[in-house]
Amino acid sequence: MNKRKNSIIAASILASALVTATPFALANHHGEEYRGNHHDRHDMEQMCEDFREGKGRFDQEERRAKMEARRTEMAERLKLNDEQREIWNQIHEERREKYQNRMDEWKEKLKKRCETLKQ
């Protein structure tokens, strides 16, 4: 009985230690290198330059052409008839308008940021 009780206590202590140590073991990418280097952030000067020149992620014509080609290919794979294709195009036009509104708001914010960056 005593041996069983000690085994249960030892197992629970071991489980507690493992549960406690797991976040530290899995979160090793949040060390000094991560804090000081911001891998996910873009270089603001480069982004502002691309914004002014309209290249990179700000080249809307290139993006629109790629998306249109992708949608056309997908509609062909789905074998949509004319009526379905009309609805398909309306749905994507609505999505494009919503995206454009969000993009315009984002561009305004970026424009303000870039102006303060220049000063």
N, C-alpha and C positions, 0 to 999 in steps of 0.2 A: 504494500500500500504506500509506504513511504517513498519507495523507488519510483512508483508511478507518479506521485505528487511532484517529486523533484523533476521528473522528465517533462511534465506539463509546464511547470514554472520555467524550466530552461528553454523549452520550445517557445513559450510566450515572450520571454526576454529576447530571444533570437529574432522572432518575428517583429517585435517592436523596434529592435535595432535596424533591421533591414528596411522597414517602412520609414523610419526616421532618416536613414542614409540615402534612400533612393533619390530624392530631389537633388541632393548634392552631386550624386553620381551622374544624373542625367542633365544637369544644368552647367556642365563644364564650359560651354561656349559663351557664358556670360562673365568672363574674367576681364582683366584689365585691357586686353587686346580689343574686346568687343566694345567696352565703354569708351575707349579713346579713339576708336577708328570708325564707328558708324558705317558699317558695310552697306546697309540698306539705304543710306541717304545719297542723294545726287549732289554733285558739285554745283552749287548755286550759280557761280559765275558761268560755267559751261552751259547750264540750263537756260540762263538769261540770254546768252549769246545765241543759242539754238532758237529760242523764242523770237528774238528780234529778226533772225535770218529766215525763220520759218522752215527749219530743217529738222531732221530726226523725228521725234515723237510729235512735232508740231506740223509736219507735212500731211495735211488732211487729205489732199488729193490722192496721194499714194495709198494711204490707209483705206480710203473709200473705194478705190479701184480693187484692192485686194479683197475687201469684204464683199463687194458685188460679185467678183469672180467666184468666191467661196460659196455665196448664196445660190448662184446660178448652178454651180456644180452639185450642190446639195439638193436643189429642186429637181434636177435631172435624175439623181440617184433615187429620190423618192417617187419619181414618175408621176409628178403632179399634172393634172389636166389644166386647161386654161382658167377655169373658174377658181380652182384651188391656188393656182399660181398668182392670180389677182389678189386673193386674200393673203397669201404669203408675202407679196410685195407690200401690201398695206400694213401688215404687222411690222415688217422691217422698217418701213418708212416712219412709223410711229416711234419705234425704238431709236432710229437715227435722230429724230427730232429731240427726243428726251436726252440722248447723249449729247447732242449739240448744245442744248441749254446748259447742261452740267459743265461742258467744256468751256462755254463762254464765261460762266461764273468763275471757273478755275483760272481762266486766262486773265480775268480782271484782278484776281488775287495775286497771281504771279506778276502781273504788270506792276502792281503796287510794290511788291517785294523787290523787283528788279530796280525800280526807281530808288528805293531806299538803299539798295546795295551800291548803286553808283555814287551816292553821296558820301 
